[in-house]
Amino acid sequence: MSNPQAIVDLTHEVKRLATSKISDINDINRETTFLALNALIEAARAGNAGKGFAVVANQVKQVSRRIGDITADLNKDLAGSLATLTQLGDSMIERLRSHDGQRCADLALNMIDVIDRNLYERSCDVRWWATDSAVVECLAHAQTHAADHACERLSVILDSYTVYRDIWVLDERGTVIANGRPAQYAVRGQNVANAEWFKAAMRTQSGADYAASDVEALPLLRDAQVATYSTAIRAGGLAKGRVLGALVIFFDWAPQAGAVVNGVRLSEEEWQRTRCLIVDSKSRVIAASNGKGTLNERFMLQTEGRQSGFYRAIDGTIVSFAATPGYETYRGLGWYGVICQKPA
C-alpha cells in the first residue's frame, strides 16, 4: 500500500494478461472446432470405415463447445471484474493526485505568502529610513562630512538588518552620495539616473509611497541578485516635503528566496521528484529549489484565470500554483509560488 500506483499498474497488467490468454484460448478452440468439423466431413465420406472416427470427432466437438462456454464465462466474470478493478484503481489514483495537487497548491500559497510578508517589511523599511535625519541631512547639506555621517548611519542599519546587500542615498540627479558598505561597493559618485527604481522613487507622491522593482542581477553590486525598493527622500523627513533625492535599498534576494523554496514541508521521497519555484509576473523563474534557471528561465503557467490550483503537464508532472495574496499595504508584484511534482 506504500505505492498505490504500482498496485494499479499491476492490476492493468493482470487485466492485459487475462484478456490476452482468453483470446488465445478462443483462437485455439476455434481451430479445434474447425478440425472437428473437417473430421466429421471426412468420416462421412469414408462411410462405414469412418464411423469410429466420427465418434471421436463428435467428442472433440463437444469438448470444444464446453471450452467455448467456459472461456465465455471466464471472459464475462474475470475480465469484467478486472475491468471494474482497474477503473476503481484509476479513479483512486486520480483522487490521490487531486489531493496531492491541492496540497501542493496550499504549500505554494504558503511559500508566496512568506515572500509577501518578508517584502512587506522591506516596503516599510525604505519609507522609514528615508526619514532618518542623517539621510535627509546628507542631501539637504551637500557637504562631505554629512555624506560620511550618512554612510556610518547606513552601515549601522546594515549591521542590524543582515538581509540587505546595500543601501544607497542618491541626489535628485541620480548620483550616489552615500552607501552603507563603501569598502565593499565603491559606488559613491556613480550616476544611476536611468535605473527604473530611481525614476520610480522620484515619481512617488508622498512619504507614504514606495516603488518595488523586479529581481535583477545588479552589476554595481557584483551581479548580486537583489529585490530593489526605493522612495523619495523629502525635506525635513516630511511626508509632503520637497523631494531631495532617493533612498534605495537592495534586498539580498538569492539566499532569502532560496531559504523559502527549499523550506517547503515535503518528505524526503517527495523532494526527489519535486521542484519549488517563485515565478514573477513576466513568467521568469526568480527562485528555484534546485538552483537552476534563476533569472533566465521562463515558466509559462496555465492558470486559466485562477488564483490558485493545479494541472497535469504533458509529461505527467502535477503543476500546483498560487498567486501572491499581498500582505497589509504590500500589494505584491503578481508573482506566483509554483510546485512541480512528478508522479511517484
C-alpha positions in Angstrom: 0.0 0.0 0.0 3.0 2.3 0.1 2.8 2.7 -3.6 -0.8 2.8 -4.9 0.3 3.5 -8.5 2.3 0.2 -8.5 -0.8 -1.7 -7.4 -2.9 -0.1 -10.1 -0.2 -0.8 -12.7 -0.1 -4.4 -11.7 -3.9 -4.6 -12.0 -3.7 -3.3 -15.5 -1.0 -5.9 -16.3 -3.2 -8.7 -14.9 -6.1 -7.5 -17.0 -3.9 -7.4 -20.1 -2.6 -10.9 -19.5 -6.1 -12.3 -18.8 -7.6 -10.7 -21.9 -4.7 -11.9 -24.0 -4.8 -15.5 -22.7 -8.6 -15.8 -23.0 -8.2 -14.6 -26.6 -5.5 -17.2 -27.2 -7.8 -20.0 -25.8 -10.6 -18.8 -28.1 -8.3 -18.8 -31.1 -7.2 -22.4 -30.3 -10.7 -23.5 -29.6 -11.9 -22.2 -33.0 -9.2 -24.1 -34.7 -10.2 -27.3 -32.8 -13.8 -26.8 -33.7 -12.8 -26.3 -37.4 -10.7 -29.5 -37.3 -13.5 -31.5 -35.7 -15.9 -30.4 -38.4 -13.4 -31.3 -41.1 -13.0 -34.7 -39.4 -16.8 -35.3 -39.4 -17.0 -34.4 -43.1 -14.1 -36.8 -43.9 -15.7 -39.6 -41.8 -19.0 -39.2 -43.6 -17.2 -39.6 -46.9 -15.5 -42.7 -45.7 -18.8 -44.4 -44.9 -18.7 -47.4 -42.6 -14.9 -47.2 -42.4 -15.2 -43.7 -40.9 -17.8 -44.3 -38.3 -15.4 -44.8 -35.5 -13.5 -41.7 -36.4 -16.8 -39.8 -36.5 -17.5 -40.7 -32.8 -14.1 -39.2 -31.8 -14.7 -36.1 -33.9 -18.1 -35.6 -32.2 -16.5 -35.9 -28.8 -13.8 -33.3 -29.8 -16.6 -31.0 -31.0 -18.4 -31.4 -27.7 -15.2 -30.7 -25.7 -14.6 -27.7 -27.9 -18.1 -26.4 -27.1 -17.6 -26.8 -23.4 -14.3 -24.9 -23.6 -16.1 -22.2 -25.5 -18.7 -21.9 -22.8 -16.0 -21.8 -20.1 -14.0 -19.1 -21.8 -17.2 -17.1 -22.4 -18.0 -17.3 -18.7 -14.3 -16.5 -17.8 -14.3 -13.5 -20.1 -17.6 -12.3 -18.6 -16.7 -12.8 -14.9 -12.9 -12.4 -14.7 -12.3 -9.9 -17.5 -15.4 -7.9 -16.3 -14.2 -7.9 -12.7 -10.7 -6.9 -13.7 -12.1 -4.0 -15.9 -14.1 -2.8 -12.9 -11.0 -3.2 -10.6 -8.8 -1.1 -13.0 -11.4 1.6 -13.2 -11.6 1.8 -9.5 -7.8 1.9 -9.3 -7.5 4.6 -11.9 -10.2 6.6 -10.0 -8.3 6.1 -6.7 -5.0 7.4 -8.3 -6.8 10.4 -9.8 -8.2 11.2 -6.4 -4.8 10.8 -4.8 -3.3 13.1 -7.5 -6.0 15.7 -6.9 -5.3 15.5 -3.2 -1.6 15.9 -3.7 -2.2 18.7 -6.3 -4.4 20.6 -3.9 -1.9 20.0 -1.0 0.9 21.4 -3.2 -1.2 24.3 -4.2 -1.7 25.1 -0.5 2.1 24.8 0.0 2.7 27.1 -2.9 0.4 29.7 -1.4 2.3 29.4 1.9 5.5 29.8 0.0 4.5 33.0 -1.7 2.8 34.3 1.4 6.1 34.0 3.3 7.7 36.0 0.5 5.0 38.7 0.6 5.3 39.1 4.4 9.0 39.4 4.1 8.8 42.0 1.3 6.1 43.9 3.2 8.8 44.6 5.8 11.1 45.9 3.1 8.5 48.3 1.9 8.2 49.6 5.5 12.0 49.8 5.9 12.6 52.0 2.9 9.9 54.5 3.9 11.1 54.6 7.5 14.8 55.0 6.7 14.1 57.8 4.1 13.1 60.0 7.1 16.3 59.3 9.1 17.9 62.6 10.0 21.3 61.6 8.8 19.9 60.5 5.4 17.9 63.7 5.0 20.8 66.0 6.1 23.1 64.2 3.7 21.1 65.8 0.8 19.9 68.9 2.5 23.6 70.0 3.1 25.8 68.9 0.3 28.9 68.5 2.5 31.4 65.7 2.7 31.1 65.2 6.4 27.3 64.9 6.1 27.7 62.2 3.4 30.3 60.4 5.6 27.9 60.6 8.6 25.1 59.1 6.4 27.4 56.3 5.4 28.1 55.5 9.0 24.4 55.6 9.8 23.6 53.2 6.9 26.4 50.9 8.0 24.8 50.6 11.4 21.5 49.8 9.9 23.0 47.1 7.7 24.7 45.5 10.7 21.3 45.0 12.2 19.4 44.2 9.1 21.5 41.5 7.5 19.0 40.7 4.7 20.3 43.7 2.7 23.2 43.9 0.3 23.5 47.7 0.5 21.6 50.9 0.9 22.2 54.0 -1.2 21.4 57.7 -0.9 21.0 59.4 -4.3 20.6 63.1 -5.1 17.9 64.4 -7.4 20.2 63.9 -10.4 20.7 60.2 -9.7 24.2 60.3 -8.3 25.1 58.1 -5.3 26.0 60.3 -2.4 26.3 57.7 0.3 26.1 54.0 0.8 26.3 51.6 3.8 29.1 49.4 2.5 31.6 51.7 0.8 34.5 49.4 1.3 32.7 46.5 -0.4 30.8 48.5 -3.0 32.6 51.7 -4.2 29.6 53.3 -5.8 29.8 56.8 -4.4 29.8 59.2 -7.3 28.2 56.7 -9.7 25.2 58.0 -11.6 22.2 55.7 -12.0 19.6 58.2 -13.2 18.5 55.7 -15.9 17.6 53.0 -13.4 13.9 52.4 -13.2 13.9 52.1 -9.4 15.4 55.6 -9.2 12.9 57.1 -11.6 10.0 55.4 -9.8 11.3 56.7 -6.4 11.3 60.3 -7.8 7.7 59.9 -9.0 6.3 59.0 -5.6 3.7 61.4 -4.4 4.4 61.3 -0.7 6.5 59.7 2.0 3.8 57.0 2.3 4.6 55.7 -1.2 7.4 53.4 -2.4 8.4 51.6 -5.5 9.1 47.8 -5.7 11.1 46.6 -8.6 11.7 43.2 -10.3 14.5 41.0 -9.1 17.7 41.6 -11.1 21.4 40.9 -11.0 23.0 44.3 -10.4 26.5 44.9 -11.9 27.3 47.6 -9.4 26.7 45.1 -6.6 28.9 42.5 -8.3 25.9 40.9 -10.0 24.2 40.0 -6.8 20.5 39.1 -7.2 18.5 41.8 -5.5 14.9 42.9 -5.0 15.0 46.7 -5.0 12.8 49.1 -3.0 13.0 52.8 -3.3 11.3 56.0 -2.3 11.9 59.7 -2.3 13.9 61.5 0.4 12.0 64.6 1.3 13.0 67.9 3.1 12.7 67.6 6.8 11.6 64.0 6.5 8.1 65.2 6.0 5.6 63.1 4.0 4.8 66.1 1.7 8.3 67.7 1.9 10.2 68.8 -1.2 11.9 65.9 -3.0 15.7 66.0 -2.4 16.6 62.6 -3.9 16.0 59.0 -3.3 16.7 56.2 -0.9 17.3 52.8 -2.5 17.6 49.5 -0.5 18.8 46.2 -2.1 17.2 43.1 -0.5 19.7 40.2 -0.8 17.3 38.1 -2.8 19.1 34.8 -3.6 19.8 33.5 -0.1 16.4 34.7 1.4 14.3 33.3 -1.5 16.4 30.1 -1.5 15.6 29.5 2.1 11.9 29.8 1.3 11.7 27.5 -1.8 13.9 24.9 0.0 11.9 25.1 3.2 8.7 23.7 1.8 7.3 20.9 4.0 7.9 17.9 1.8 9.0 14.4 2.6 12.5 13.2 1.5 10.8 11.0 -1.1 8.8 13.9 -2.4 11.9 16.1 -2.7 13.4 13.6 -5.1 10.7 14.4 -7.7 9.7 17.9 -6.8 10.9 21.4 -7.8 9.7 24.5 -6.0 9.7 27.9 -7.8 8.9 31.6 -7.4 7.8 32.9 -10.8 7.4 36.7 -11.5 4.7 38.5 -13.5 6.8 38.1 -16.6 7.0 34.3 -16.2 10.7 34.5 -15.2 11.9 31.9 -12.6 13.3 34.1 -9.9 13.9 31.4 -7.3 14.2 27.6 -7.7 14.8 24.9 -5.1 17.3 23.1 -7.4 19.2 26.4 -8.1 18.6 26.2 -11.9 17.2 28.7 -14.3 17.1 31.7 -12.0 16.5 34.9 -13.9 16.9 33.2 -17.3 14.2 30.5 -17.4 10.6 31.2 -18.5 7.9 29.1 -16.9 4.6 29.6 -18.6 1.9 28.7 -16.1 -1.5 27.5 -17.3 -3.6 29.3 -14.6 -6.8 29.7 -16.8 -7.5 32.8 -14.7 -7.3 31.1 -11.4 -5.5 32.5 -8.4 -4.7 29.0 -7.1 -4.9 25.5 -8.4 -3.1 22.7 -10.2 -3.0 20.9 -13.5 -1.2 18.0 -15.2 1.5 18.8 -17.7 2.1 16.8 -20.9 4.8 14.7 -19.2 2.5 13.8 -16.3 4.0 16.3 -13.9 1.5 17.9 -11.5 2.0 21.7 -11.5 0.5 23.4 -8.5 0.4 27.2 -8.1 -0.8 30.1 -6.1 -0.7 33.8 -6.9 0.7 36.4 -4.5 -2.0 37.4 -2.0 -0.2 40.5 -0.8 0.1 41.5 2.8 -1.1 44.6 4.6 -0.1 47.6 2.5 2.1 45.5 0.2 0.0 44.5 -2.8 2.6 42.2 -4.3 4.0 42.2 -7.8 1.9 39.5 -9.5 4.3 36.7 -8.5 3.4 33.0 -8.1 4.5 30.2 -5.9 4.8 27.1 -8.0 5.4 23.4 -7.1 6.2 20.9 -9.9 5.9 17.3 -8.8 6.5 14.2 -10.9 4.3 11.1 -10.3 5.6 8.6 -7.7 
